[in-house]
Amino acid sequence: MFNSISSQAHKLINLTKINKNNSKSKSKLITITSGKGGVGKSTFTANIAYLLTKRNLKVLVLDADIGLANMQVLFNVKPKYTLFDYIQSHKTLDEIIVQTAYKNLSLIAGKSSYKYAKIKNSLVFSRIINDIINLNKYDIILVDTSAGLNEYVQEFLSISHNILAITTTDPSALTDVYALIKMLSHEKEKLMLCFNHTQNYQIGELISNSLIKLAKNNMLKSNFMIEYIGNVSTSANISTTSRLRKLFVHEFASEVITKQLHKVIDSLLKNIK
C-alpha cells in the first residue's frame, strides 16, 4: 500500500530510489502529454495501447488526467476502485488494476472531480509509478496526463525518460507544445512529437522542423532532441466509436488512420529506452 512521506529529506531519498529501481524491471514507461486540451490525447492513448498489445506486449494504462478522467469510458469498463483508493491506502495496487475486454490490456482508472489539493506530498505520483514498474508485469506502461503543465503533470514528466507530446496544427496547440519543449529542454534529452488531426506526414514533419529551428534560435539546450514520430489524420468514425465505447483501431483495423498509428508505434518502439 502507499505510504506517505513525512520529510523533504525522505522525499529526495525515495526519488533517487525511483530512478535506480526502474532499471531492474522490464517495464518501459511512456508519458503521453499535450499542453493544450482537446487535441485527442486520451483517444490516441487508448488506441495505441490496444495496438501495442497486438505486438505481443502486455500494456497497462494509467489514467492521470487530473480531474477529467475518462479512460474507463474509452475502454468501456466500470472500475470498482481507482488510483485514489491506492493513494489513500484503501486498496492494494493489484486491487485497483482492471483488466479490460482486450487481451493483455489493463487499466488503472482515475477519478473525475477529485480534490487533488488534499495531496500535500509532491512525490505521491512518482512513488505510484515506481510501485507499478516494480511489479515487473507489464512491457509498456502508458501514462495519460491531464492537459497543461500543472505540478502533477510536471511530476509525471520528471520521472519519465520517454515523453510523447500529442499536438495539432492549431496555433494555440503549437504555442503550448513549444512551452513544453522549453520546459523539458532543461533536464531531458528528447521529446517525441506526434501530430493528431493532421492530414499527412509531411505537414507534421514541416512544423516539427520549424519548432526545432525555433528552439535553436532561442538557444535551448543544444543536445535536446525533438523526434517527430508521425501523424494521425481525422475521421468521423473516431468520435463515433468513442461514443459507443469502442476503440477505433479494433473496429476499423484496415483504415488509413489505423495504418498511420501502426507507423507511429513503429517509431515509438524504436525511440523508447
C-alpha positions as CSV (number, residue, x, y, z in Angstrom):
1,M,0.0,0.0,0.0
2,F,1.0,3.6,-0.5
3,N,2.8,5.2,2.5
4,S,3.0,8.9,2.9
5,I,6.4,10.5,3.1
6,S,6.9,12.8,6.1
7,S,10.0,14.9,5.3
8,Q,11.7,16.6,2.4
9,A,14.9,14.5,3.0
10,H,12.8,11.3,2.8
11,K,11.3,12.6,-0.4
12,L,14.7,13.1,-2.1
13,I,15.8,9.6,-0.9
14,N,12.8,8.0,-2.5
15,L,13.1,9.9,-5.7
16,T,16.6,8.6,-6.0
17,K,15.3,5.0,-5.4
18,I,12.7,5.5,-8.2
19,N,15.4,6.3,-10.7
20,K,17.6,3.3,-9.6
21,N,14.9,0.7,-9.2
22,N,13.4,1.2,-12.7
23,S,16.4,-0.4,-14.4
24,K,15.6,-3.7,-12.8
25,S,12.1,-4.0,-14.4
26,K,11.2,-5.0,-17.9
27,S,8.6,-2.3,-17.9
28,K,9.0,0.8,-20.2
29,L,7.3,3.9,-19.0
30,I,5.9,6.3,-21.6
31,T,4.3,9.5,-20.5
32,I,1.8,11.0,-23.0
33,T,1.1,14.7,-22.7
34,S,-0.1,17.6,-24.7
35,G,0.0,21.1,-23.2
36,K,-3.3,22.1,-24.7
37,G,-6.6,20.2,-24.1
38,G,-8.8,19.0,-26.8
39,V,-6.1,17.5,-29.1
40,G,-7.3,13.9,-28.8
41,K,-4.6,12.7,-26.4
42,S,-6.7,10.3,-24.4
43,T,-8.3,8.7,-27.5
44,F,-4.9,8.4,-29.1
45,T,-3.5,6.8,-25.9
46,A,-6.3,4.2,-25.7
47,N,-6.0,3.2,-29.3
48,I,-2.2,2.9,-29.4
49,A,-2.4,0.8,-26.1
50,Y,-4.6,-1.7,-28.0
51,L,-2.2,-1.7,-31.0
52,L,0.7,-2.3,-28.7
53,T,-0.9,-5.5,-27.4
54,K,-1.1,-6.7,-31.0
55,R,2.7,-6.6,-31.0
56,N,2.6,-9.2,-28.2
57,L,3.2,-6.6,-25.5
58,K,1.5,-6.5,-22.2
59,V,0.2,-3.0,-21.6
60,L,-1.0,-1.0,-18.6
61,V,-2.7,2.4,-19.0
62,L,-2.7,4.8,-16.0
63,D,-5.3,7.5,-16.3
64,A,-3.6,10.5,-14.8
65,D,-5.9,13.1,-16.4
66,I,-6.3,15.1,-13.3
67,G,-9.9,15.9,-12.6
68,L,-11.2,14.8,-16.0
69,A,-10.5,11.0,-16.1
70,N,-12.3,9.3,-19.0
71,M,-10.2,6.3,-19.9
72,Q,-12.7,3.9,-18.3
73,V,-15.3,5.2,-20.9
74,L,-13.0,4.6,-23.8
75,F,-12.3,1.1,-22.6
76,N,-15.9,0.5,-21.6
77,V,-15.1,-0.6,-18.1
78,K,-16.7,0.3,-14.7
79,P,-13.8,0.2,-12.2
80,K,-14.8,-0.5,-8.7
81,Y,-11.7,1.2,-7.4
82,T,-9.4,4.0,-8.7
83,L,-5.9,5.3,-8.4
84,F,-7.0,7.3,-5.4
85,D,-8.1,4.3,-3.4
86,Y,-4.4,3.4,-3.6
87,I,-3.2,6.9,-2.7
88,Q,-5.4,6.9,0.3
89,S,-4.3,3.4,1.3
90,H,-7.7,1.9,1.0
91,K,-6.7,-0.7,-1.6
92,T,-3.7,-2.5,-2.9
93,L,-2.2,-1.9,-6.3
94,D,-3.5,-5.3,-7.6
95,E,-7.0,-4.3,-6.4
96,I,-7.1,-1.1,-8.5
97,I,-5.8,-2.7,-11.7
98,V,-8.7,-3.5,-14.1
99,Q,-8.4,-6.0,-16.9
100,T,-10.2,-4.6,-20.0
101,A,-12.1,-6.6,-22.6
102,Y,-8.9,-6.5,-24.7
103,K,-6.3,-9.2,-24.1
104,N,-3.1,-8.0,-22.3
105,L,-4.5,-4.5,-21.8
106,S,-5.1,-3.3,-18.2
107,L,-6.2,0.0,-16.8
108,I,-5.7,2.0,-13.6
109,A,-8.6,4.4,-13.6
110,G,-8.6,8.0,-12.5
111,K,-11.3,9.8,-10.7
112,S,-13.1,12.9,-12.0
113,S,-13.7,15.9,-9.7
114,Y,-11.2,14.6,-7.1
115,K,-9.9,17.2,-4.7
116,Y,-6.2,17.0,-5.6
117,A,-5.4,19.8,-3.2
118,K,-5.6,17.2,-0.4
119,I,-2.4,15.7,-1.8
120,K,0.3,17.5,0.0
121,N,3.3,15.3,-0.9
122,S,4.8,16.3,-4.2
123,L,6.2,12.8,-4.8
124,V,2.9,10.9,-4.5
125,F,2.6,10.1,-8.2
126,S,6.3,9.3,-8.5
127,R,6.0,6.7,-5.9
128,I,3.0,5.1,-7.5
129,I,4.8,4.9,-10.9
130,N,7.7,3.3,-9.1
131,D,5.4,0.7,-7.5
132,I,3.8,-0.1,-10.8
133,I,7.2,-0.5,-12.5
134,N,8.4,-2.7,-9.7
135,L,5.5,-5.1,-10.3
136,N,7.5,-6.1,-13.4
137,K,4.3,-7.4,-15.0
138,Y,4.0,-5.1,-18.0
139,D,6.1,-4.4,-21.0
140,I,4.7,-0.9,-21.6
141,I,3.1,1.5,-19.0
142,L,1.3,4.4,-20.7
143,V,0.6,7.4,-18.5
144,D,-2.1,9.7,-19.9
145,T,-1.6,13.0,-18.2
146,S,-4.0,15.9,-18.0
147,A,-3.8,18.9,-20.3
148,G,-1.5,21.8,-19.4
149,L,1.7,21.9,-17.4
150,N,0.5,21.9,-13.8
151,E,2.6,20.5,-10.9
152,Y,1.1,17.0,-11.3
153,V,1.8,16.8,-15.0
154,Q,5.4,18.1,-14.3
155,E,5.9,15.3,-11.7
156,F,5.0,12.6,-14.2
157,L,7.2,14.2,-16.8
158,S,10.1,14.5,-14.4
159,I,10.3,10.7,-13.8
160,S,9.9,9.6,-17.4
161,H,12.7,9.1,-19.9
162,N,10.1,8.6,-22.7
163,I,7.8,11.5,-23.3
164,L,5.4,11.7,-26.2
165,A,3.6,15.0,-26.9
166,I,0.4,15.0,-28.9
167,T,-0.4,18.2,-30.7
168,T,-2.2,19.6,-33.7
169,T,-1.6,22.3,-36.2
170,D,-3.8,24.7,-34.3
171,P,-1.7,27.8,-33.3
172,S,-2.6,27.7,-29.7
173,A,-1.7,24.0,-29.5
174,L,1.7,24.7,-31.1
175,T,2.3,27.6,-28.6
176,D,1.6,25.2,-25.7
177,V,3.8,22.4,-27.1
178,Y,6.6,24.9,-27.5
179,A,6.2,25.8,-23.9
180,L,6.5,22.1,-23.1
181,I,9.7,21.9,-25.2
182,K,11.3,24.8,-23.4
183,M,10.5,23.3,-20.0
184,L,11.8,19.8,-20.9
185,S,14.9,21.0,-22.6
186,H,16.5,21.9,-19.2
187,E,16.5,18.4,-17.9
188,K,15.6,15.9,-20.6
189,E,17.4,14.6,-23.6
190,K,14.5,14.1,-26.0
191,L,10.8,14.7,-26.7
192,M,8.8,12.6,-29.2
193,L,6.2,14.5,-31.1
194,C,3.1,13.3,-32.9
195,F,0.6,15.4,-34.9
196,N,-3.1,14.5,-34.4
197,H,-5.8,15.6,-36.8
198,T,-3.1,16.3,-39.4
199,Q,-3.8,15.1,-42.9
200,N,-0.4,13.9,-44.0
201,Y,3.1,13.1,-42.6
202,Q,4.8,15.9,-44.4
203,I,2.8,18.6,-42.7
204,G,3.8,17.4,-39.3
205,E,7.4,17.0,-40.4
206,L,7.5,20.5,-41.7
207,I,6.1,22.0,-38.5
208,S,8.4,19.8,-36.3
209,N,11.4,21.2,-38.2
210,S,10.1,24.7,-37.6
211,L,9.9,24.0,-33.9
212,I,13.4,22.6,-33.9
213,K,14.7,25.7,-35.7
214,L,12.9,28.0,-33.3
215,A,14.3,26.1,-30.3
216,K,17.8,26.5,-31.7
217,N,17.3,30.2,-32.4
218,N,16.2,30.7,-28.8
219,M,19.3,28.8,-27.6
220,L,17.6,26.0,-25.8
221,K,19.9,23.2,-24.7
222,S,21.9,22.1,-27.8
223,N,21.7,18.4,-27.1
224,F,17.9,18.3,-26.6
225,M,16.2,16.4,-29.5
226,I,12.7,16.7,-30.9
227,E,11.9,13.4,-32.6
228,Y,8.9,13.6,-35.0
229,I,7.3,10.1,-35.0
230,G,4.3,10.6,-37.3
231,N,0.8,11.9,-37.9
232,V,-2.8,10.8,-37.5
233,S,-5.4,12.2,-39.7
234,T,-9.1,12.9,-38.9
235,S,-12.1,10.6,-39.3
236,A,-15.7,10.9,-38.1
237,N,-15.5,7.3,-37.2
238,I,-13.2,8.0,-34.3
239,S,-15.7,10.1,-32.4
240,T,-18.5,7.6,-33.3
241,T,-16.6,4.7,-31.9
242,S,-15.6,6.6,-28.8
243,R,-19.3,7.5,-28.1
244,L,-20.1,3.8,-28.5
245,R,-17.3,3.0,-26.0
246,K,-15.3,1.1,-28.6
247,L,-11.7,1.5,-29.9
248,F,-11.4,2.8,-33.5
249,V,-8.4,0.6,-34.3
250,H,-10.3,-2.5,-33.2
251,E,-13.4,-1.7,-35.2
252,F,-11.6,-0.4,-38.3
253,A,-8.4,-2.4,-38.5
254,S,-7.7,-1.7,-42.2
255,E,-8.5,2.1,-42.2
256,V,-5.9,4.7,-43.1
257,I,-5.8,6.0,-39.5
258,T,-5.1,2.6,-38.1
259,K,-2.2,2.2,-40.5
260,Q,-0.9,5.6,-39.5
261,L,-1.0,4.6,-35.9
262,H,0.9,1.5,-36.6
263,K,3.7,3.6,-38.2
264,V,3.7,5.9,-35.1
265,I,4.1,2.8,-32.9
266,D,7.0,1.6,-35.2
267,S,8.8,4.9,-34.5
268,L,7.8,4.9,-30.8
269,L,9.2,1.5,-30.1
270,K,12.5,2.5,-31.8
271,N,12.8,5.6,-29.7
272,I,11.9,4.4,-26.2
273,K,14.5,3.2,-23.7
